Amino acid sequence: MARWLRPLVGALLLLEGAAALSFLHHRYEELVQALFRVQSQCPYVTRIYSIGRSVEGRHLYVLEFSDYPGIHEPLEPEFKYVGNMHGNEVLGRELLLQLSEFLCEEYRRGNERITRLIHDTRIHIMPSMNPDGYEVAAKQGPDSNGYLTGRNNANGVDLNRNFPDLNTLMYYSREISGPNHHIPLPDNWKSQVEPETLAVIQWISSYNFVLSANLHGGAVVANYPYDKSQDQRFRSHRRTVNTPTPDDKLFQKLAKTYSYAHSWMHRGWNCGDYFADGITNGASWYSLSKGMQDFNYLYTNCFEITLELSCNKFPPEEDLERQWMANREALVAFIEEVHQGIKGMVSDENNNGIAGAVISVQGISHDITSGDMGDYFRLLLPGTYTVTASAEGYQPLTVTTTVGPAAPSLVHFQLKQEVVRKPAERRASGTRMNNKALQKKVVPRATHRGTQR
């Protein structure tokens, strides 16, 4: 099937029996009620949990969809959507509430596509990362809302400029051939982030997320990493230098999946700006430091993009239905992108899962790691790849595999324990040698440990 026909076919599948939804702005209490209403309507495939509280004490709620809520099933990928990071960019918040209602209703109706998605994916939806900022913006309302009113959290901090700056560490690490994944956090990072940011970092450290998007407003474009330019000579916030990741082609494909499934994002001309195919490299648009998108890629296994979804940051209620119809298929199609590339188990010779094993793909200098159960997920474009799994105390194992355009290829690794060679013991000498003779006759030899590739 042609790539660009898939969104159309998917949209037709969603049209049948589409549920009647309410298109309203939701204050915090109303948001909580809406989430718990969905949970009560679909109790067997949903779970609500809080990852923490905002500065003013509001819960940062997440609604989970899964056939086994609260449980990670081996080889089932974890996906997340995060909305309302900037409190006055509200369309993402409302779209994620609509998506939650839609998934529940379509599951109850027996929609085959949605049922398969929920059974095969663990989906986490956070409608609002910045509920305090939203309340400030909502008091102004859509008619008189200022461009910055409610953007920051209650401490006046922009949450998308508040994550540890791992880009600078990564650029330096690359120069010295250091790690290309899971860049370690600075020692004092907790003292430098807001409660909402801390909660999200702890959240994404607790789940092995594979794919993610955070929803913003003020433009219409799918933005992919890196957001921060490597070129440090320019200090202007608006410097524009294309800064691709090692997974640049994959990120472009992920961004296009959303833009072409969206009703008009892919056309390029929106809000007075032009973006070819409706996508952009973040740093090519403007460089952003300490953003959540780059942090996901550099600190976790998660590939995240940023979705700018409306010219108007706080659209009026009468525009919400049109926006939902424009984004509905794209929101579903992007979740489905988590099922591509390769996945499998990394285990020892007794079939025990190995957590933290490193999965390396030849030619792509960005590794990922296996989760607590030993399962891993590596998003890849169709093609043939040489893949290596390695773990401390085990011999690395390398295989060649082909990735198709549909379901992910299943590639398991069973690692053998590494043979530890003891240093050669000094031979007991039956005859005594003086120091001068020892220096002449005994030449120090380096001991090399062999590795199996």
C-alpha positions, 0 to 999 in steps of 0.5 A: 500500500502506498505510504500516503494512502495509509492515513486515508484508509485509517481515517475511513476506519475511524469514521464508522461509529465515531462517538459524539464528543463534548468540545469544551475547555476544561479547567483543572477540576473538569479535566480530572472529572473527564479523566475519571469518567473515561476510566469508569467507562472503560475500567478494564483497559484504563488506569489513572495515576499521578506522577507528582504535583505542580507548584500549587499542588495540582496532580499531574495525572496520566491516563493509561490504556492497556489490556493489562493496566498497570503492568508492563508486558514483555515486548509490548512498547510504551508510548506517551503523549504530553500536553499543555506544557506551556499553560496557555497552549491549550489545544493539546490539552483538549485534544488529549482529553478527546483522544481519551474519550475516543479510544474508550468509546471505540474500544467499547464499540469493538473498533478493530483498529483501536482494539488492536492498538490498545492490546498491543501498546501501553499508551500513557496520556498526560493532558496537562504538564502545567495545570497551574499555568493553564489556570492563569491563562483560562482566567483570561479566556480565549478572547483576551489571552496574552501571548505569554499569559500562563505560559510558565509554571507558578514559579514563572519558569518555562518548563520547556527550558528547564530540563538538564542541558544534556546537549552540551554534554553530548556534543563534548562526549562525541568529540572524545568518543564518549557515550552516545546514549543515556548521558549522565545527569549533572550531580546537582540537577535536582536543585535546578529543575521545577517540581513539574520537571522533576516529576516528568524526569522521574516518570520517564526514568521509571518507564521504558518509553519508546515513542512520544510527542509533546503537544504545543501551540502557536504554529502548525508543524511537526518538530523533531530533534535536535532542538539545540544547535551545536554551534555555540558561537552564536548567542542569539535565541533565534540562530538557525543551524540544522542540527540532525540526530544520528536518527535524522531520517527516522525522525523525519519519517515520524514527523511526516507520519503526523503531518500527512495524517493531519488535515492541513499541516503537510501543506506547509503554509500555516500561520504565516510560516512555511515548512516543507512537508509540515515538518522541521528540525528544531534547531533549523527553526530556532535553537532551544536549550534545555528542552524536553524533546532532546532530553528524552532522546539523550537520557532515555530510550524514547524518541520524542517529537514536538507537535505545534498544532494551532496558530491560536494558542487558546482557540475558542470552543467553537473551533475545537471540533474542527481541530479534533477532526483535523488531528484525530487520525494523526494522533492515532497514526502516530501511536501506531509508529511505535510498532516498527523497527526491531524488538526482542529479548536479551537474555542469558543462557538460562533465559533470564532477562538482562536489564540494561543491555546495550543495543547498537546499530552499525552506522547509527551512533545512538544506542538504546538499552533493554528494560528491566525484563530484558526486552528492548525496542529499537525504532528503525526505517525499513532496511538491513542492519547489523545489530549488536547486543552487549552487557557487562559480564557477557560476550557481545553478540552481533546479528544481521536482520532485515526490517520491513515496512509493517510490523517490527522484526523480532530479534532475540539475543542470548548472551554467553557469560564472558570468560574471565582469564586470570593473570598468569601466576608468577612461576616459583623460581627454584634458583635465585636471580639477582635484580640485574638478571631479572631485568634482563630476562623477564620482559613485562607482557600486557594481558589482552582480553578477547571479545566476540563480536 
